[in-house]
Amino acid sequence: MTRARFEETFFGVLRWVVIAFLAVITLLPFYYMLLLSLKPIDALLLDPGSLWISAKDLTLTTYRDVLRSTDAGGQGFLKFLLNSALVSLGTVALTLLAAVPGAYAISRLKFFGHRQVSALFLAVYLFPATLLAVPLFVIFAKLHLSSSLTGLAIVYVAQTVPVSIYMLKNYLVTIPSSIEEAAALDGAGRLQTVRKVILPLALPSLMATGLYVFMIAWNEFLFALLFLAADPGEWTVSLGLAQLSNGVEVPKTVLMAGSVVLTIPVVLLFFAAERLLTEGLTSGADKS
């Protein structure tokens, strides 16, 4: 066997070994979490290390307990999911509404200091969230928004807009300027060009940015705790899960069911948007 053939075979096998290893360490924790959520508590206590569940032990009562309202003796996660969805989707909409014009201005318009402005957008991440928490809480308390989902969404927007502008800007600069020039020759104005030309071409980047913002808003805990702790009716799913983890009387199977409920929406959203996240819509767009 030649050296080239040996290296090709060796690295081919090594690639699949690395892929298998990464798949195991990524999927095994989620599999075990799902397994525990489907086990009755007595089966878990008898054999907590088992990685298999028999059909007779399979149960969905933990999910019923998690999703059922607190008035009916459940954990109220259905309400928490709705609150998280409202906050996350509102944050995505408001963030993109602010980030798209900002990213377009930085990537296309020439003005004094536009390169420095682009870098300053990331400077907000030099400050830890704990440093901003108290001032933001005081400000929103005076505006009577400290215990509302609207105030929480606005706080998330303030955190996600800078990095969203940076992400979108890096994609918009790859769109050929000749496409906009062709639209201008056809009589399209600046806003019309952005709406009918730039946004369709930037759809993969918009989806990636939106998914990133959604995950931040969905999983965020610190500001949700600070703003909503006094009103359980407004809790998000991350606060509900923290409540389960701190409850001594709550079975771990119920805790795992809550963790699965927290994780699945983001996973489903990612797979639903996978095509748009990987597809290059600018291919063949420049016909000059």
N, C-alpha and C positions, 0 to 999 in steps of 0.2 A: 504494500500500500504506500502510495506517495505521501509526502508531507502535506501537500495541499488537500489531498483526499482525507487524510487523518484529521486535519484541522476542521474541515467542513463537517465531518461526521461528529467530531468531539463537540464543537460549538452548537451543532444542531441538537444533539442530545442535551447539552447543558442548558440550552434555551428552554426546552420543555420542562426540565427539572426546576428551573427558576420559576417558570410560569406556574407549575403545580405547587411549589412551595408558597408562592405569594397568594395563590388561590386558597390554599388551606388556611393560612394564617388570617386571611381576610374573611372567608366565609364561615369558618368553624365557630367563631364567637357568636355570629348571628344565628347559625344553625342551633347552637346550644341554647341561646336565648329563646328561639322559637320552640324548641323541644320542651323547655321548662314551662312555657306558657300553655302547652297542650297537655301537660301532665297533671293529674290530681295530686294534691298536697301529700296524701299518704304514700303514693308511689314514689314521690320525690324523696321523702324522708327515709324510705326503705333502701333506695339505691340512688343517691344523688349524683354519682359519677357516671351513670349509664348514658350512653350516646344513642340509645334506641328506645322506641316506645311501641308497645304492642297495640293492636287495634282495640282491644278491650279496655285499655287504659286511656285511650284518646278522649279528650273532653274539651268542649268549648265554653264551659261554664265560667272560666276565668275571664274570657272576653265579654261575656254577658255582664259579669260583675263590674268590669272596668267601664263599659260603655253606658250602663244603666245610670239614671239620674240619682243624685244623692237622696232625694226624697223617697225613692223606691229602694233604698238600701245599697245602691251601687257607688261607684267612685266618680261619676259625672264626667267621664272623659269625652263623651259625645259633645257636650257643651264646650269643653276645653278645646277640642278639635275645631269647632266652629269659630271660636275666638281666635285661635292661632291662624286659621285660614283667612279670616277677615283682616287681621293685622298684616300677615305676610303678603297677601295679594294687594292690599292697599299700599304697602311699602314698595312693592315692585312697580306698581303703576306710577306712584309719585316720584320714585327714583328715576325711572326711565323718562318721565316727562321733564325732569330737570336735567338729566344727564345727556340726553340726545342733543339738545341745542348747545350745551356747554362743550361736548366733545366735538361737535361739528365746527364750532367757532374756533377751537384751538387747532384743529386739524386743517382747516381751510382758510380762515381769515388771518391776515397778517397785521399784527399790531405790536406796539412796543412792549417787550417783555413776555411775549406769548409762550416762549420756551420755559421761562422761569415760572410762569403761572401754572404750566402743566406739572412741573415738579412740586410746586407748593400744594397741589391738591392732595398729595400723599403725606404732607407734613402733619396732617391731623392725626395720623397713626403713630406719630412720635409721642403722643400723650396717651397714657393708659386710660382705660374706660373708668377705672375707679376714681381717677382724678376729676373726670367730667361728671360723675354721677350726682354728687351733692349739688353743685351749681345748677345742673339741669333740673333736678328735682325741685329746688327752691323756685326757679323760674316758672316751671309748669304748675307748681302749687299755687302761685299767685295768679296764674291764668286759668285756674280751676280745671286743669287738664291732667292732674297728677294721678287720678284714679280712673282713667278712661283709655280705651283701646286707641282712640284717635291720637291722644298725646303720646302713647307708646309708639305708634306708627311714625309720628313726626320725628321722634328721637332716633328711630332706626333710619329714617331718610337722611338725617343729618350725618349719620355714620357711614352710610353706603354710597351717597352721591359722589364723594371724591374718588373713591376707587372705581366706581362705575364709569365716571368720565375718563379716567385713565385707561380703563380696559377698552372702551368704545373708541377712544382716540387712536389707540394703536391699530385698530382694525380699519377705521375710516381713512387713514393715511395710505392704506394699500389699495383703495378704490381709485382707479385712474381719473385724473382731472378732466380728461378728454370726454368722459361720459357726461359730466356736468356742462362742459362747453357745448356738446352736441344738443343737450336739452335747452340751453340758453339760445342757441341758434334757432331752435324750433319755437321760441317764444315763451318758454317756461321761466317763471320768476324764481327767486331764491327759495322761498318757502315751498313752492310747487315742486321744485327740483328735489328738495329734501324729502318731501312726502311721497312722491311718485317714483323717484329714482334711487336716492340714497338709502332710504329705509328698507325697501325690498332687497337691495343688495346686501345690506348690513343685517339681515334677519338672523343668520347664524350667531353673530356677535351679540345681538339683542337677546337671543334665547340664552346664550351662555351667561351673559350679565344678569338677566332676569332670574335664572336658576341660582346663580351665586347669591343674589340679594334675597331670594326666597329662603334659601337654606340658612342664611344668617338670621333673618327674622323668625324663622320657624324654630330654631334651636336656641336662640338667645335666652339667657336666664337672669343675668344681673339686673338689667334695667326693668325686666318684667317683674322681678321680685320687688324692686324698689318702688315701682309705680303702682303695682296691682295687688300687693300683699294684703292690703286692708279690705279688699273687696273680692271674695272668692268667686262671685258670679262673673267676674271679668278675667279670671285666670286663664293663662294660655296652657298648652299641653306640657310645656317644660316645667311650669310651676306645679301642675297636677302630678307629674312624675316625681318631682322632688318631695311632694307630700306623701306619696306612696313609699318612697325610700326611707323617709323618716318615721313612718308608722310602725311601731313594734308589733301591733296586732295584725298587720297586713301580710298575708302569705307571700312568699317570694314568687310563687307562680303568678299571682296577680300583678306583682311588680314587673315581671318579665312580659306579661301580656300588655301592660302599659308601654313598655319599651318598644315592643313590636308595633303597636299602634302609632307611636311617635315616629318610627323609622320608615314604615311602609309608604306614606304619602310622598316623601322625598325620593325614594327609590323608584316608585311608579312614575313620578314626574320626570325623573332623569331618563328612564327608558323611553317614555313617550316623546321626549324632545331630542333623543339621541341622533336622529337623522339630520335635524336642523343644526345640531351642534357640530357635526362632522362634515356637512356638505358645503362645498365651496361654490356659492351662488354667483361669484364674480367671474367664473370660468366662461370665457367667450363673450363677455359683456362688451369689451372694447373692440369695436369693429373698424377702427381707424386703419 
